[in-house]
Amino acid sequence: MTADSVTWTGFRQPHRPRWGTLPLGPFTFARAPYERALASAPTLDRDPLEGEQPGTCP
């Protein structure tokens, strides 16, 4: 994170540790709109994937 940007790197799949770091990104976002989006993110009443089995699509 810098004064002007936020960068996402080092993606991992926690349920498949053997995969290691995934070949995604890096993704860089302008910091001001990124922080506005986080501040206005909705709050969910429950996990939308709760009860789903790994490897299936909802």
SULKAHU-V33940 format. One record per backbone hydrogen bond with DSSP energy under -1.0 kcal/mol. CO is the residue of the C=O (numbers start at 1). NH is the residue of the N-H. If there is no record, write none. Layout:
co->CO nh->NH
co->CO nh->NH
This chain:
co->4 nh->31
co->5 nh->2
co->6 nh->29
co->8 nh->27
co->11 nh->22
co->13 nh->16
co->16 nh->19
co->17 nh->20
co->22 nh->24
co->27 nh->8
co->29 nh->6
co->30 nh->34
co->31 nh->35
co->32 nh->36
co->33 nh->37
co->34 nh->38
co->35 nh->39
co->36 nh->40
co->38 nh->41
co->47 nh->50
co->49 nh->52
co->53 nh->56
